[in-house]
């Protein structure tokens, strides 16, 4: 059991480090979801299945989904603003 805990703690530490070093928001969100799954496994190994289930639902599904939707919304708004700026620039040349 100690070997399993040591392995899970090492994987959680490595996944956390990788998550904070990633600069692209979408990939960072995916890495955070993987980190949450590893944390859920760690909680399960530490005999806390209720916390593990909560971590799976919140950390691996809900938060990454909300982040991906927010990133998509911001990307769409930036595209709209850039499109309007290009249209305004073309209107001046006519």
Secondary structure, 3 states (H helix, E strand, C coil): CHHHHHHHHHHHHHHHHHHHHCCCHHHHHHHHHHHHHHHHHHHHHCCCHHHHHHHHHHHHHHHHHHHHHHHHHHHHHHHHHHHHHHHHHHHHHC
